[in-house]
Amino acid sequence: MSKSLFKDFDSVSSKAWKQKIQVDLKGADYNDTLIWKTNEDINVKPFYHADEFETLPEVSKSKATKWKICQSIVVTDAKVANLKAIDAIYRGAESLIFNIESETVSTKDLFQNIDLTKTSVDVKCDFLSKDYIENTLSATRSMITEPSQSEIHIHTDIIGNLAKTGNWFSNLNDDFSKFKAIVKSTKQISIDLGLYQNAGATIVQQLAYSLAHVNEYLNIYEEHKDTSLSEVNVTFNISIGSNYFFEIAKIRALRQLWSTLASEYSVNTECRIIATPSKRNTTIYDYNINMLRTTTECMSAILGGANVICNLPYDALFHKPNEFGDRIARNQLLVLKNESYFDKVNNPADGAYYIESLTEQLAEKALELFKDIEANGGFLSQMKEGTIQRKIKESAAKEQADFDAEKLVLLGTNKHPNSEDKMKADLEVSPFLKIEKRKTLIEPIIEKRLSEKLEIKRLSKE
């Protein structure tokens, strides 16, 4: 049929829709009945319309057809981790994250028999060592004929370590000296945005803090007039929560915000995003629901435009790393890519009025908060004063109150729990927050799950 059906119907304005809804409400207040306010102070409306946009949003540059399935591996023994990595690649992993715990780990052994031109590798270290990073880069160059064809990403985030632990690796001057040397070699900066999400920060806070966080690094280079800054690439490590459309919008807003900030410093306006499902809403009781949570969170990450998706095993809270948990996590992504066609369309969220509106509002509010942070001394200054930590704790407490009151539901935990479900004998590792008393320069930002208090109570009664 050549004639379009749309020509047979008159267009309806948003005003006309609202008037019709108001009639159907039969006297009930439109705003009170159908509009709800989020913790990000965003009013969510019952419908969105094209005439609410003065101009059409720009086409986003992310490519959902190119997202990679990632496997994260904790490395204590290089040869054991290498075998695990090779097996993961054979079973469908397209990207690897190596979390290296010690400088004694041989990266030459770690990368053995891995085709670095086909598999991207991210290296995260629990320590700060310029020599180790240079040795790692040297080892990878010796394994490939054309270095430019490989994707080796080095993660160095000294401010992220300060925020998480409360201390520098060594001290401020030494850490920044090593950081600059590493960035000069790698041309890469990494930002841990996931810490803020897992600690209970709102989406607006997550975006603003990540911007203020990376801005501290950019300021250092700007002060020293380091011309190599134009060659630096930035990677954001983010955690994805269960607020499906908001999380899609969060990733899109992050790209917009980074592009705006990077333009001011003449840095590469494109960024790389690694997404992992949140730990904050995972549970030990009725734990199979974790698979449902992480699946929709990975969907948000894909539709939002993340470059790399690293799924969280459903039993990561209470089991040691195991083959079954890793395989299920990887297979969830394989199903999304190969059976659900989540790699067939670029920028699938573009043009959706609701998502476009959320993206715009999140970006605007985050930029406003970022400017406030900068006007009051910057991210490091506000962490030293405890302002950032206090704001996150306030947001976390509000979310916790919603969970306790069952306004925020985790099925099988605070809603419809299975009283016959027992977990005490199945805990291989502790899933709860551990407080270690030690001296710190600043108050660390602490990750905490919503269901911890309730789970401890249930365990005590088993």
C-alpha positions in Angstrom: 0.0 0.0 0.0 1.6 3.2 -1.2 -0.7 5.7 0.7 0.3 6.4 4.2 -2.4 5.8 6.9 -1.1 8.8 8.8 -2.6 11.1 6.1 -6.1 9.9 7.0 -5.9 11.2 10.6 -5.4 14.7 11.9 -2.5 15.2 14.3 -3.4 15.7 18.0 -1.4 18.3 20.1 -0.2 17.6 23.6 -2.6 20.3 24.8 -5.5 18.3 23.3 -4.3 15.1 24.9 -4.1 16.7 28.3 -7.6 18.2 28.0 -9.0 14.7 27.1 -7.1 13.2 30.1 -8.5 15.9 32.4 -12.0 15.1 31.3 -11.5 11.3 31.9 -10.1 12.1 35.4 -13.5 13.3 36.4 -12.4 16.1 38.7 -9.2 14.5 40.0 -6.1 16.7 39.9 -3.9 15.9 36.9 -0.7 16.8 38.6 -1.4 14.9 41.8 -2.8 11.8 40.1 -0.6 11.3 37.1 2.7 13.1 37.6 5.3 11.6 40.0 8.5 13.1 41.2 11.8 11.1 41.4 14.7 11.3 43.8 16.4 13.3 41.0 13.7 16.0 41.4 12.4 15.2 37.9 8.6 15.2 37.3 7.6 12.2 35.2 4.5 12.9 33.1 2.0 10.4 31.8 2.9 11.1 28.1 5.4 13.0 26.0 4.8 14.7 22.7 6.8 16.0 19.8 5.5 19.5 20.2 7.2 19.8 23.5 10.6 20.0 21.8 11.6 23.3 20.2 14.2 21.6 18.1 14.8 17.9 17.3 17.5 16.4 19.5 20.9 15.7 17.8 21.6 12.2 16.7 23.8 10.4 19.3 27.1 9.0 18.2 27.0 5.7 20.2 26.8 2.5 18.2 24.8 -0.3 19.8 25.9 -2.6 17.0 29.4 -2.6 18.4 29.0 -3.2 22.1 31.2 -6.0 23.5 30.5 -8.9 25.8 33.0 -8.6 28.7 34.3 -11.1 31.3 35.9 -9.7 34.5 38.6 -11.8 36.1 40.3 -11.3 39.4 44.0 -12.1 39.0 46.1 -13.6 41.8 47.9 -16.2 39.7 48.7 -15.1 36.1 48.6 -18.6 34.6 45.3 -19.6 36.2 43.7 -16.3 35.1 45.1 -16.8 31.6 43.4 -20.2 31.3 40.2 -18.7 32.6 40.4 -15.8 30.1 41.1 -18.2 27.1 38.1 -20.3 28.1 35.9 -17.2 28.4 36.9 -16.1 24.9 36.1 -19.5 23.6 32.7 -19.3 25.2 31.8 -15.9 23.7 33.6 -13.1 25.6 34.8 -10.3 23.3 36.5 -8.2 26.0 38.4 -8.9 29.2 38.9 -7.0 32.4 41.9 -8.1 34.5 41.7 -7.0 38.1 45.3 -7.4 39.2 46.0 -7.6 42.9 49.8 -7.7 43.1 52.8 -6.4 41.3 54.2 -10.0 41.3 51.6 -11.0 38.6 53.4 -11.5 35.3 51.5 -9.8 32.5 53.5 -11.8 29.9 52.0 -15.0 31.4 48.6 -13.3 31.8 48.3 -12.4 28.1 49.8 -15.6 26.7 47.9 -17.0 23.7 45.3 -14.2 23.8 44.9 -12.5 20.4 45.1 -8.9 21.5 44.0 -7.7 18.0 40.6 -9.4 18.4 40.0 -9.2 22.2 40.1 -5.8 24.0 41.7 -6.0 27.4 41.3 -3.6 30.3 43.9 -3.7 33.1 42.9 -2.5 36.6 45.5 -2.7 39.4 45.0 -2.5 43.2 48.3 -0.6 43.4 49.9 2.4 41.7 53.1 1.6 39.8 54.5 3.4 36.7 57.1 0.6 36.2 54.5 -2.1 36.2 52.3 -0.3 33.7 55.3 0.2 31.4 56.3 -3.4 31.7 52.7 -4.4 30.8 52.7 -2.2 27.7 56.0 -3.6 26.7 54.8 -7.2 27.1 51.7 -6.5 25.0 53.8 -4.9 22.2 56.0 -7.9 22.0 53.0 -10.1 21.3 51.6 -8.3 18.3 53.1 -7.1 15.0 51.1 -3.9 14.8 50.5 -2.2 18.2 47.9 0.2 16.7 45.6 -2.8 16.0 45.4 -3.9 19.7 43.0 -2.6 22.3 44.8 -2.4 25.7 43.2 -0.1 28.2 45.0 0.9 31.4 42.9 2.1 34.3 44.5 4.6 36.6 42.2 6.5 39.0 43.9 7.9 42.0 41.0 10.1 43.0 38.7 7.0 42.7 41.0 5.2 45.1 41.0 8.1 47.5 37.1 8.2 47.4 36.8 4.5 48.0 39.5 4.0 50.7 39.9 7.4 52.2 43.6 7.5 51.5 46.0 8.1 48.6 48.1 5.1 47.5 51.1 7.0 48.9 50.5 10.7 49.2 49.0 13.5 47.1 52.2 14.6 45.4 53.6 11.1 44.8 50.3 9.8 43.5 49.8 12.7 41.0 53.4 12.4 39.9 53.0 8.7 39.1 49.5 9.3 37.6 50.9 11.9 35.2 53.7 9.6 34.1 51.3 6.7 33.5 48.9 8.9 31.5 51.8 10.2 29.5 52.6 6.6 28.5 49.1 5.2 28.1 47.2 8.3 26.9 44.3 7.1 29.0 42.3 8.3 32.0 39.8 6.1 33.9 36.9 7.3 36.1 35.1 5.0 38.6 31.5 6.3 38.4 30.2 3.0 39.8 31.3 3.8 43.3 28.8 6.6 43.6 25.9 4.5 42.3 26.6 1.6 44.6 26.9 4.0 47.6 23.4 5.3 46.9 23.9 8.5 45.0 21.1 9.8 42.7 21.6 9.7 39.0 22.1 13.5 38.9 24.8 13.2 41.6 26.5 10.3 39.8 26.8 12.4 36.6 27.9 15.6 38.4 30.5 13.8 40.5 31.9 12.0 37.6 32.3 15.3 35.7 33.9 17.0 38.8 36.0 13.9 39.3 37.5 14.0 35.8 37.8 17.8 35.9 40.3 17.5 38.7 42.6 15.6 36.3 42.0 18.0 33.5 42.8 21.0 35.7 46.2 19.5 36.6 47.2 19.2 33.0 45.8 22.7 32.2 47.9 24.2 35.0 51.1 22.6 33.7 50.2 23.3 30.0 50.7 19.7 29.1 50.1 19.6 25.4 49.7 15.8 25.4 46.2 16.2 26.9 44.7 16.5 23.4 45.7 12.8 22.8 44.2 11.5 26.1 41.2 9.1 25.9 38.7 8.8 28.8 37.0 5.7 30.1 34.0 5.9 32.5 33.3 2.8 34.6 29.6 2.9 35.5 27.1 0.9 37.4 23.6 0.4 36.1 20.6 0.4 38.4 17.1 -1.0 37.8 15.3 2.3 36.8 15.2 1.2 33.2 14.6 4.3 31.2 16.4 6.6 33.6 19.5 4.4 33.3 19.3 4.6 29.5 19.1 8.4 29.8 22.0 8.4 32.3 24.5 7.0 29.8 23.3 9.3 27.0 23.5 12.3 29.4 27.0 11.2 30.4 28.2 11.3 26.8 26.7 14.8 26.3 28.2 16.2 29.5 31.7 14.7 28.7 31.5 16.2 25.2 30.7 19.6 26.7 33.5 19.5 29.3 36.1 18.0 26.9 35.5 20.8 24.4 36.6 23.3 27.0 39.9 21.6 27.3 40.3 20.6 23.7 40.3 17.0 24.7 38.8 14.1 22.7 35.1 14.6 23.0 34.3 10.9 22.6 34.5 8.7 25.7 34.5 5.0 26.3 31.9 3.6 28.7 32.1 0.2 30.5 28.8 -0.7 32.2 28.3 -3.2 35.0 25.0 -4.0 36.8 24.6 -2.4 40.2 25.3 -4.4 43.4 23.0 -2.1 45.4 19.8 -3.9 44.5 21.1 -7.4 44.5 20.0 -9.9 47.2 21.0 -13.2 48.7 17.5 -14.4 49.3 15.6 -15.5 46.2 18.9 -14.9 44.4 17.7 -16.1 41.0 15.9 -12.8 40.7 19.3 -11.2 40.4 19.4 -12.7 36.9 16.3 -10.8 36.0 17.6 -7.6 37.5 21.0 -7.8 35.7 19.3 -8.7 32.4 17.2 -5.5 32.3 20.2 -3.5 33.6 22.4 -4.8 30.8 19.5 -3.9 28.4 19.6 -0.3 29.7 23.4 -0.3 29.2 23.1 -1.4 25.6 20.3 0.9 24.6 22.0 3.8 26.3 25.1 3.2 24.2 27.7 1.6 26.5 30.8 0.3 24.6 31.4 -2.7 26.9 29.0 -4.6 29.1 30.4 -6.7 31.9 27.6 -8.6 33.6 27.5 -9.3 37.3 27.1 -13.1 38.2 23.8 -13.7 40.0 25.7 -15.3 43.0 28.6 -12.9 43.2 27.5 -11.7 46.6 27.7 -14.9 48.5 29.8 -17.3 46.3 33.5 -17.3 45.4 34.1 -16.8 41.6 32.9 -20.0 39.9 32.5 -21.4 36.4 28.7 -21.7 36.6 28.0 -18.1 37.8 30.4 -16.7 35.2 28.9 -18.8 32.4 25.3 -17.7 33.3 26.3 -14.0 33.4 28.1 -14.3 30.0 25.2 -16.3 28.5 22.7 -13.5 29.5 24.7 -11.2 27.2 25.1 -13.7 24.5 21.3 -14.2 24.4 20.8 -10.4 24.3 23.2 -10.1 21.4 22.6 -13.2 19.4 19.0 -14.0 20.1 17.3 -10.8 21.1 18.9 -8.6 18.3 20.3 -6.0 20.7 23.2 -5.4 18.3 21.2 -4.7 15.1 20.3 -1.0 15.4 22.6 2.0 16.3 21.2 4.6 18.7 17.9 2.8 19.3 16.9 5.3 22.0 17.2 8.3 19.7 13.9 10.1 19.1 12.0 8.5 21.9 10.3 11.6 23.5 10.4 10.2 27.0 14.1 9.2 26.9 15.1 12.4 25.1 13.3 14.4 27.8 14.9 12.5 30.6 18.4 12.8 29.0 18.0 16.6 28.7 16.8 17.0 32.3 19.4 14.8 33.8 22.2 16.6 31.9 20.9 20.0 32.9 20.6 19.2 36.6 24.0 17.4 36.6 25.6 20.4 34.9 24.1 22.7 37.5 25.4 20.6 40.3 28.8 20.3 38.7 29.1 24.1 38.4 28.1 24.4 42.1 30.9 22.0 43.1 33.4 23.9 41.1 32.3 27.2 42.5 32.8 25.8 46.0 36.4 24.6 45.6 36.1 21.6 43.3 35.6 17.8 43.9 38.7 17.2 46.0 38.0 20.1 48.2 34.4 19.0 48.8 35.5 15.5 49.5 38.0 16.7 52.1 35.3 18.8 53.7 32.9 15.7 53.7 30.3 17.5 51.5 30.2 14.8 48.8 30.0 12.0 51.3 27.2 13.7 53.2 25.2 14.3 50.1 25.5 10.7 49.0 24.6 9.4 52.5 21.5 11.7 52.5 20.4 10.3 49.1 21.1 6.7 50.2 19.1 7.2 53.4 16.1 8.4 51.4 16.3 5.4 49.1 16.8 3.1 52.1 13.6 4.5 53.7 11.7 3.9 50.5 12.9 0.3 50.5 12.0 -0.2 54.2 8.5 1.2 53.5 8.2 -1.1 50.5 7.8 1.9 48.1 11.0 0.6 46.4 10.4 -3.1 45.9 13.0 -5.9 45.6 10.8 -8.9 44.9 11.5 -11.9 47.1 13.1 -9.8 49.7 10.9 -6.9 51.0 7.9 -8.1 48.9 6.6 -11.6 48.7 9.6 -13.3 50.5 9.8 -17.0 50.6 9.9 -17.8 54.3 11.2 -21.3 53.5 14.3 -19.9 51.8 17.5 -20.6 53.8 20.9 -19.1 53.0 23.1 -19.4 56.1 24.7 -22.7 54.9 25.3 -21.3 51.4 27.4 -18.3 52.2 30.9 -18.8 50.9 31.8 -15.2 51.4 30.2 -12.5 53.5 27.7 -10.4 51.5 27.6 -7.6 54.1 29.4 -4.3 54.6 32.5 -4.7 56.7 33.8 -1.8 58.8 37.5 -1.8 59.4 38.8 0.8 61.8 41.8 2.6 60.4 43.2 6.0 60.0 42.1 7.8 56.8 42.7 11.3 55.4 39.0 11.7 54.4 35.8 9.8 55.1 35.6 7.1 52.4 32.5 6.6 50.2 31.0 3.3 51.3 29.1 1.0 49.0 26.1 -0.6 50.7 23.2 -2.8 49.5 19.6 -1.9 50.3 18.6 -5.3 51.6 21.5 -5.9 54.0 19.7 -5.0 57.3 16.7 -7.2 56.4 18.9 -10.1 55.3 20.9 -10.0 58.5 17.7 -10.2 60.5 16.5 -13.2 58.4 19.8 -15.0 58.8 19.7 -14.6 62.6 16.4 -16.5 62.7 17.5 -19.5 60.6 
